[in-house]
Amino acid sequence: MSFSRRNFLIATGVAAAAGSVLTACSSGDSTSNSGSGGKQDAAKANATTVKIGTAEDSKGPAPEVSGAKKGGTVYLLNDDDFSHLDPQRIYYAWNSLGSIVINRTLTGYKIADDGSMTLVGDLATDTGTMTDGGKTWSFTLKDGVKWEDGSDVTVDDVRHGFERAFASFITEGAMYIQQWLTGSSEYRKSYPGPYGGKHLKSIETSGKKITFRLAEARPDFNYVVAMNTYAPTPVKKDTKENYDKKPVSNGPYKVQTHVTDKSMVLVRNEHWDAATDPIRNAYPDQFNFSFGIEQLTAIDRLLADSGNDQFAVSWRTIPQERVQKAQTEAKDRVFSGLGSGVSVYWINQTRVTDKAVREALIKAWPTAAIRQLQGGAVRGDYATGIMSPLVAGYESQDVWGKLKNPAGDPAAAKKILEKAGKTGAKIVYAYQQDDTQSKITVVIQNALKAAGFDVVTKPIDSTTWYDETGKVANPFDIYWGGWSSDWPTGFSVFQPLFDSKGITDGGSNYCHLKDSAVDAAIKAATAEPDQAKANKMWAALDKQVTETASFIPDVYMKRIYMHGSKLGNVKMDPNFDGCMLYKLYVKS
């Protein structure tokens, strides 16, 4: 999911790489052009702690924000509408940002002021009970959680959310749990959904308890049920395909009005009880979304800071041409953070079979110059692997010495090629057609030529980028990619990207890595019931896959936003790379 979340990847990954989402004006990052790269410890400093909470941690209310008060209206300036608010159809990080104040899930993340995260029971009393090595999971619902009509959220409603994810009209959400409950990637053949009157045998309910019996051990299942796809839907209020138009809330806000592509208003759900919710503060009385406002227009309005725009926040990142102005004129109203996405350049191992050639490519790669063309330090921290610092267990490592020399070393790369007898090796580099990527391509081409490569560049239209690079028989040696975890453990990073079974057309093993040792390590970490041990195993895998020279680390991606002067505690949600609606407040 997320740029991992497969749909987030498709929706924003191309734009981010092309420089239209994350890029920004130079922030005076002098290290970007230096040979040594200067001191680079930001990745380690920004690593986020993720722990599994207790039943006590799962009790509400959420910790109060200092100085915050209830009341007021917040205005959201958006270019696009939400594509879905039906929880089973949510996978984009963009949709999840809106969903989290409407739909609660069995578990969720309590985010502290320092950005650290604790997995807690949201609808459930705790983070679940695991038995049978992770093949069986049970959760007990809290008392007092209600829908917006005042009726109780029941285990039948929770089960219904999981079961309706099997329905034929649900094509946009996550598919992990459906496969684990049936033991098949073609899960609809095993169960077509609840509308024929039958329940899924692998989900059992009793009183306030719901039990999942999985076909395979999933020790991190309690993280996965925090995904919005698996929020409950009320059995009695399910309008099937039409549920998207008016989802029923069990969170602090409900949809009052929604005019597609124009506006949406969220108001308080008077039946939400803060005492049951350890995650959400919900200070504002109302959120008014305006759609169809271009990013540049939104930021110019926020810079002017007049009228209702004093109570507004940008829903998209600050465009490149306004970052410097925003940081100069309204620094105290700019908020940013490390996003969940990791940017890399894949090396196609089907075509580039000689590891020495791949190592030479990595050694010569002009990471610093590429970052500078995309905004410098605001683009992100230099990456050393594929595992984001926001993933549990992250450990700083630098296999290729990219922190010491992010500018690249074509001379050293040339020596590697000469020793391997590969001087003049032909490399086909694919890139997306736009002005920024064209400039980046020239920088890459010059660096690789200086290292002794024969470089051929191939432009691809951004609308067909993943169609072209997702083919196993694609004719490219290097191409950009990005990824972020669907939940903050290593499984949804390493299994999709590096399991050899993922080398298929449309699969996500973009580098075509087929390594039995990596496959075995993924299998072992997946099955490890002790999550502290599993996190160490995933961190070791980050180093292991980096050593295969199957990708070139680029950056741990950052996001940068802006808000009006009358809002307080405006922060970025580390899970969804956007504004955390449920912790901000309106100032007096």
C-alpha positions in Angstrom: 0.0 0.0 0.0 1.2 3.5 0.6 3.7 4.3 -2.0 3.9 1.0 -0.7 0.4 0.7 -0.3 0.4 -0.3 -3.9 -2.3 2.3 -4.8 -0.4 5.1 -3.1 2.6 4.1 -5.1 0.7 4.3 -8.4 -1.1 7.5 -7.4 1.9 9.5 -6.2 5.1 7.7 -6.8 5.4 8.9 -10.4 4.7 12.4 -9.5 7.1 12.4 -6.6 9.9 11.1 -8.8 9.0 13.6 -11.5 9.4 16.4 -9.1 5.8 17.7 -8.9 4.9 16.4 -5.4 7.9 16.4 -3.1 10.3 18.7 -4.8 11.0 22.1 -3.5 13.4 25.0 -4.0 16.9 24.6 -2.7 17.1 25.0 1.0 20.7 26.0 0.9 21.9 22.4 1.3 25.5 22.9 0.5 26.3 19.3 1.2 24.4 18.3 -1.9 27.1 19.4 -4.2 30.1 18.6 -2.0 32.3 15.6 -2.6 32.1 14.4 1.0 28.4 15.2 1.4 29.0 16.7 4.8 27.6 15.3 8.0 24.6 13.1 7.3 23.1 11.7 10.4 19.5 12.7 9.8 18.3 9.2 8.9 19.4 7.9 12.2 18.0 10.9 14.2 14.6 10.6 12.5 14.2 6.9 13.2 10.8 6.3 14.8 10.2 4.0 17.7 7.2 1.7 17.2 6.2 -0.5 20.1 3.2 -2.7 20.9 1.1 -1.3 23.7 -0.7 -2.8 26.6 -4.4 -2.9 27.6 -3.6 0.2 29.8 -2.2 2.0 26.8 -5.3 1.1 24.9 -7.6 3.0 27.3 -9.0 6.4 26.4 -9.0 9.3 26.3 -6.0 10.3 24.2 -3.3 12.4 26.0 -4.3 16.1 25.9 -2.3 18.5 23.7 -0.8 21.3 25.7 -2.7 24.6 25.2 -5.4 23.1 23.0 -9.1 23.8 23.4 -12.2 22.5 21.7 -14.2 24.4 19.1 -13.9 26.2 15.8 -13.8 25.3 12.2 -10.8 24.1 10.2 -10.6 24.7 6.4 -8.8 22.2 4.1 -7.6 23.5 0.8 -7.5 20.5 -1.6 -6.8 19.9 -5.3 -8.7 16.6 -5.4 -11.6 15.0 -3.7 -11.3 11.7 -1.8 -11.7 8.8 -4.2 -13.2 6.6 -1.5 -14.5 6.9 2.1 -16.0 3.4 2.2 -13.5 1.8 4.4 -13.2 -1.5 2.4 -12.3 0.6 -0.6 -9.6 2.6 1.1 -5.9 2.0 0.3 -4.5 5.4 -0.8 -2.8 7.2 2.0 -4.7 10.3 0.8 -8.1 8.6 1.6 -6.8 7.2 4.9 -6.1 10.7 6.2 -9.8 11.5 5.9 -11.0 8.0 7.0 -9.1 8.0 10.3 -11.5 10.5 11.9 -14.6 8.7 10.6 -13.7 5.0 10.8 -12.1 3.3 13.8 -10.2 -0.1 13.4 -9.5 -2.9 15.8 -6.1 -1.5 16.5 -4.4 1.8 15.7 -1.4 4.0 16.4 -1.1 6.3 19.4 1.4 9.0 18.2 3.4 10.9 20.7 4.7 14.4 20.4 8.1 13.1 19.5 6.7 11.1 16.6 7.1 7.7 18.3 4.2 5.3 17.8 2.5 2.7 20.0 0.2 0.1 18.5 -2.9 0.1 20.8 -6.4 -1.3 20.8 -8.7 1.2 19.1 -12.0 -0.7 18.9 -10.4 -3.6 20.8 -9.5 -3.6 24.5 -5.9 -4.4 23.6 -3.7 -5.3 20.6 -5.1 -8.9 20.5 -4.2 -12.3 21.7 -2.1 -14.6 19.5 -2.0 -18.4 19.7 -0.9 -21.2 17.5 2.3 -19.4 16.6 0.4 -16.5 15.0 -2.3 -18.5 13.0 -5.0 -17.6 15.5 -5.8 -14.1 16.7 -8.6 -12.9 19.1 -9.8 -9.4 19.9 -12.4 -8.2 22.4 -14.4 -5.1 21.6 -14.6 -2.2 24.1 -17.8 -1.2 25.7 -19.4 2.1 24.7 -18.3 2.4 21.1 -21.2 3.5 19.0 -22.2 4.4 15.5 -23.4 7.9 14.6 -27.0 6.8 15.1 -26.3 5.8 18.7 -26.3 2.0 18.1 -23.5 -0.2 19.4 -20.6 -1.2 17.2 -20.9 -5.0 17.5 -18.6 -8.0 16.6 -21.1 -8.6 13.8 -20.3 -5.2 12.3 -16.6 -5.9 12.7 -16.9 -9.3 11.0 -19.0 -7.7 8.3 -16.2 -5.3 7.4 -13.8 -8.1 6.9 -16.4 -10.2 4.9 -17.5 -7.5 2.6 -13.9 -7.0 1.6 -14.5 -10.2 -0.4 -17.4 -8.7 -2.4 -16.9 -8.3 -6.2 -17.4 -4.5 -6.1 -14.5 -4.1 -3.6 -11.6 -3.8 -5.9 -9.5 -1.0 -4.4 -8.7 -2.0 -0.9 -5.9 -4.1 0.7 -6.0 -7.9 0.1 -3.7 -9.3 2.7 -6.2 -10.6 5.2 -8.6 -12.0 2.6 -5.7 -14.2 1.3 -4.7 -15.3 4.8 -8.2 -16.2 5.8 -8.7 -18.4 2.8 -5.1 -19.5 2.1 -5.5 -18.3 -1.5 -4.6 -15.3 -3.7 -7.8 -16.1 -5.5 -9.8 -15.6 -2.3 -13.2 -14.8 -3.9 -13.3 -18.4 -5.3 -13.4 -19.5 -1.7 -15.8 -16.9 -0.4 -17.8 -14.4 -2.4 -18.8 -12.0 0.4 -21.6 -11.8 2.9 -24.5 -10.8 0.7 -25.6 -14.4 0.0 -26.2 -14.9 3.7 -23.2 -17.0 4.6 -20.3 -16.1 6.9 -16.7 -16.9 6.5 -15.8 -20.0 8.5 -12.4 -18.7 9.4 -13.9 -15.8 11.4 -15.7 -16.7 14.7 -17.7 -14.4 17.0 -18.9 -14.9 20.5 -20.3 -12.1 22.7 -17.8 -9.2 22.2 -15.0 -11.4 21.0 -13.9 -12.0 17.4 -11.4 -14.7 16.4 -9.5 -15.0 13.2 -8.1 -18.4 12.1 -5.5 -17.8 9.4 -4.1 -20.3 6.9 -0.6 -19.1 7.7 1.2 -17.7 10.8 0.9 -13.9 10.9 2.6 -12.8 14.1 2.2 -9.1 13.0 -1.5 -9.5 12.3 -2.4 -7.0 15.0 -0.6 -4.3 12.9 -2.5 -5.3 9.8 -5.9 -4.9 11.3 -5.1 -1.2 11.8 -5.4 -0.7 8.1 -8.5 1.3 7.1 -9.5 -1.4 4.7 -10.4 -3.6 7.7 -12.6 -1.1 9.6 -16.2 -2.3 10.5 -19.2 -1.5 8.4 -22.6 -1.7 10.1 -24.6 -4.7 8.9 -27.9 -2.8 9.1 -26.6 0.3 7.3 -24.6 -1.3 4.5 -25.7 0.1 1.1 -23.2 -1.9 -0.8 -21.8 0.1 -3.8 -23.5 3.2 -2.5 -21.9 3.1 0.9 -19.1 5.2 -0.5 -21.5 8.2 -0.8 -22.5 8.2 2.9 -20.3 6.0 5.2 -21.6 5.7 8.7 -19.2 7.0 11.3 -18.0 5.4 14.6 -15.2 8.0 14.9 -15.2 11.6 16.3 -16.6 13.1 13.1 -19.3 12.3 10.6 -20.1 13.4 7.0 -22.7 16.2 7.0 -22.5 17.0 3.3 -20.4 15.9 0.4 -20.6 17.4 -3.1 -18.3 15.3 -5.3 -15.2 17.3 -6.5 -16.5 20.5 -4.8 -16.8 20.2 -1.0 -17.2 18.1 2.1 -18.1 19.0 5.6 -17.4 16.9 8.6 -19.1 17.7 11.9 -18.9 16.1 15.3 -20.4 12.6 15.9 -22.1 13.2 19.2 -22.1 9.5 19.9 -18.3 9.2 19.9 -17.0 8.8 23.4 -13.4 10.1 23.9 -13.1 7.8 26.9 -13.0 4.8 24.5 -10.5 6.4 22.2 -6.7 6.4 23.1 -5.7 7.9 19.7 -7.9 10.9 18.7 -8.3 14.2 20.4 -10.8 15.8 18.0 -10.6 19.4 19.1 -12.3 21.3 16.2 -16.1 21.3 15.9 -16.0 21.1 12.1 -13.8 20.4 9.0 -14.7 22.2 5.8 -12.9 20.7 2.7 -12.8 22.6 -0.6 -11.8 20.6 -3.6 -10.4 21.8 -7.0 -7.9 24.3 -5.5 -4.6 24.0 -7.1 -1.5 23.6 -4.9 0.0 26.9 -5.9 -3.2 28.8 -5.3 -3.6 27.1 -1.9 -0.1 28.1 -0.7 -0.5 31.7 -2.0 -3.7 32.0 0.1 -2.0 30.6 3.1 0.9 32.9 2.7 -1.6 35.8 2.6 -3.1 34.5 5.8 -6.4 36.4 5.7 -10.0 35.6 6.6 -10.9 31.9 6.8 -7.5 31.0 5.4 -6.0 31.8 8.8 -7.8 28.6 9.9 -6.8 26.6 6.9 -4.2 23.9 6.1 -2.7 22.7 2.8 -3.7 19.1 2.1 -0.9 18.7 -0.4 2.8 19.5 -0.2 4.1 23.0 -0.9 5.0 23.4 -4.6 8.7 23.8 -5.5 8.4 27.4 -6.5 7.0 28.5 -3.1 9.1 26.5 -0.5 11.7 29.2 -0.1 9.2 31.9 0.2 7.2 29.9 2.8 10.2 29.1 4.8 11.4 32.7 4.8 8.1 34.6 5.3 6.1 32.1 7.4 8.6 29.6 8.9 6.5 29.1 12.0 3.6 27.9 9.8 5.5 25.4 7.8 5.4 21.8 9.0 7.2 18.9 7.6 8.5 15.4 8.4 10.0 12.2 7.2 7.4 10.5 5.1 6.9 6.8 4.8 8.2 6.5 1.3 11.7 5.4 0.3 13.0 6.4 -3.1 15.4 4.1 -5.0 16.6 3.2 -8.4 16.1 -0.4 -9.3 18.8 -2.4 -11.1 17.2 -5.0 -13.3 19.0 -8.3 -12.4 17.5 -10.1 -15.3 19.6 -7.9 -17.6 22.5 -6.7 -15.4 23.7 -10.1 -14.1 27.3 -9.2 -13.2 27.4 -8.0 -9.6 30.6 -6.0 -10.3 28.7 -4.0 -12.9 25.9 -3.3 -10.4 28.4 -2.2 -7.8 30.1 0.1 -10.2 26.7 1.7 -11.0 26.0 2.2 -7.3 29.5 3.7 -6.7 29.2 6.1 -9.6 25.6 7.2 -8.9 25.3 11.0 -8.4 22.8 10.9 -5.6 23.7 14.3 -4.2 23.2 16.1 -7.6 19.9 14.3 -8.2 18.6 15.4 -4.8 19.7 18.9 -5.4 17.8 19.0 -8.7 14.7 17.9 -6.7 15.0 20.5 -4.0 18.0 19.6 -1.8 17.5 18.6 1.8 13.7 19.1 1.7 13.5 16.3 -0.8 14.7 13.9 1.9 17.5 12.4 3.9 20.1 10.3 2.0 18.9 6.7 2.1 21.2 3.7 2.6 18.7 0.9 2.2 15.1 0.2 1.4 13.8 0.0 5.0 12.4 3.4 6.2 13.4 4.8 9.5 9.6 4.8 10.3 9.5 1.0 10.3 9.9 -0.9 13.6 13.4 -2.1 14.1 15.1 0.2 11.6 18.9 0.2 12.1 21.3 2.7 10.4 23.7 0.9 8.0 25.7 2.2 5.0 26.8 -0.8 2.9 27.9 1.4 -0.1 29.3 4.4 1.8 26.6 6.7 0.4 26.5 8.9 3.5 30.3 9.5 3.2 30.1 10.3 -0.4 26.6 11.0 -1.8 28.0 12.8 -4.8 29.2 9.4 -6.2 32.7 8.4 -7.3 32.9 7.7 -11.1 36.7 7.1 -10.8 36.3 4.4 -8.2 33.5 2.9 -10.3 35.7 2.9 -13.4 38.3 0.8 -11.5 35.7 -1.7 -10.6 34.7 -2.1 -14.3 38.3 -2.3 -15.4 39.0 -5.1 -12.9 36.0 -7.0 -14.0 36.8 -6.5 -17.7 33.5 -4.7 -18.2 34.6 -1.3 -19.4 32.1 0.0 -22.0 29.2 -2.0 -20.5 26.0 -0.8 -22.1 23.3 0.5 -19.6 19.8 1.4 -20.6 18.4 4.0 -18.2 14.6 4.6 -18.3 13.1 7.9 -17.1 9.8 9.7 -16.9 9.3 12.5 -19.4 9.3 15.9 -17.7 11.7 18.8 -17.3 13.1 17.8 -13.9 13.7 14.2 -14.9 15.3 15.3 -18.2 17.8 17.3 -16.2 18.4 14.4 -13.8 19.0 12.1 -16.7 21.8 14.3 -18.1 23.5 14.2 -14.6 23.2 10.4 -14.4 24.4 10.0 -18.0 27.5 12.1 -17.4 28.4 10.3 -14.2 28.0 6.8 -15.7 29.9 7.8 -18.8 32.8 9.1 -16.6 32.8 5.7 -15.0 33.2 3.9 -18.3 29.6 2.9 -19.1 28.0 3.2 -22.5 24.7 4.9 -21.6 21.4 4.8 -23.5 18.5 6.8 -22.2 14.8 5.9 -22.8 12.0 8.3 -22.0 8.6 6.9 -20.8 5.3 8.7 -20.4 4.5 8.9 -16.7 1.0 7.5 -17.3 2.4 4.2 -18.5 5.5 4.1 -16.2 4.4 1.1 -14.1 3.0 -0.7 -17.1 6.4 -0.5 -18.7 8.7 -1.1 -15.8 6.4 -3.7 -14.3 7.0 -6.2 -17.1 9.5 -8.9 -16.4 10.8 -8.7 -20.0 11.2 -4.9 -19.9 14.2 -3.6 -21.9 15.6 -1.3 -19.2 18.6 -1.8 -16.9 17.9 1.0 -14.3 14.6 2.7 -13.5 13.2 4.7 -10.6 10.9 3.3 -7.9 9.6 4.0 -4.5 8.0 2.1 -1.6 6.6 2.5 1.8 5.3 -0.1 4.2 1.6 -0.9 4.6 2.2 -1.2 8.3 5.4 -0.3 10.2 7.0 -3.8 10.2 9.3 -5.2 7.7 7.0 -7.8 6.0 5.3 -5.3 3.7 8.6 -4.0 2.6 10.7 -7.1 1.9 8.1 -9.7 0.9 6.5 -7.7 -1.9 9.8 -6.3 -3.2 12.3 -9.1 -2.9 10.4 -12.5 -2.6 11.3 -14.3 -5.8 7.7 -15.3 -6.3 7.0 -11.6 -7.0 8.9 -11.7 -10.3 5.8 -11.6 -12.5 4.3 -9.1 -14.9 2.7 -6.5 -12.7 4.5 -7.9 -9.7 6.4 -5.7 -7.3 9.8 -7.4 -7.4 11.0 -4.6 -9.7 14.6 -5.5 -9.5 13.9 -9.2 -10.3 16.0 -10.4 -7.3 16.0 -14.2 -7.2 18.0 -15.1 -4.1 17.3 -18.2 -2.1 19.0 -16.8 1.0 16.8 -13.7 0.8 13.7 -15.9 0.3 14.6 -17.9 3.4 15.3 -14.8 5.5 11.9 -13.4 4.5 10.2 -16.6 5.4 12.0 -16.8 8.8 11.2 -13.2 9.8 7.6 -13.6 8.7 7.1 -16.6 11.0 9.0 -15.3 14.0 6.3 -14.9 16.8 8.5 -12.6 18.9 8.1 -9.2 17.3 11.2 -7.8 18.9 13.2 -10.6 17.4 11.4 -10.2 14.1 12.2 -6.5 13.9 15.9 -7.4 14.3 15.6 -9.9 11.5 14.0 -7.4 9.2 16.7 -4.9 9.9 19.3 -7.5 9.0 17.4 -8.1 5.8 17.7 -4.5 4.9 21.5 -4.9 4.9 21.2 -8.2 3.2 19.2 -7.0 0.2 21.3 -3.9 0.0 24.4 -6.1 -0.4 22.9 -7.8 -3.4 23.3 -4.6 -5.3 19.8 -4.9 -6.7 18.9 -1.2 -6.2 20.6 2.2 -5.6 19.4 3.9 -2.5 18.2 7.5 -3.1 16.4 9.2 -0.2 14.1 8.7 2.7 11.4 11.0 1.4 10.2 14.1 3.2 6.9 16.1 3.0 6.4 19.8 3.6 3.1 21.6 4.2 1.7 24.9 5.4 -1.1 26.1 7.7 -2.8 29.4 8.7 -1.8 31.4 11.8 -4.9 30.5 13.8 -4.2 26.7 14.0 -2.1 25.0 16.6 -0.3 21.6 16.9 -0.4 21.0 13.2 1.7 17.9 12.5 2.3 15.3 9.9 0.9 11.8 10.3 3.9 9.5 9.9 1.7 6.7 8.6 -0.1 8.7 5.9 2.3 11.5 5.0 -0.3 14.3 5.5 -1.9 16.5 8.1 -3.0 14.8 11.4 -6.5 16.1 11.6 -7.3 14.6 15.0 -4.6 16.4 17.0 -4.7 20.0 15.7 -6.8 22.8 17.2 -8.2 26.2 16.5 -6.5 29.1 18.4 -8.4 31.8 20.2 
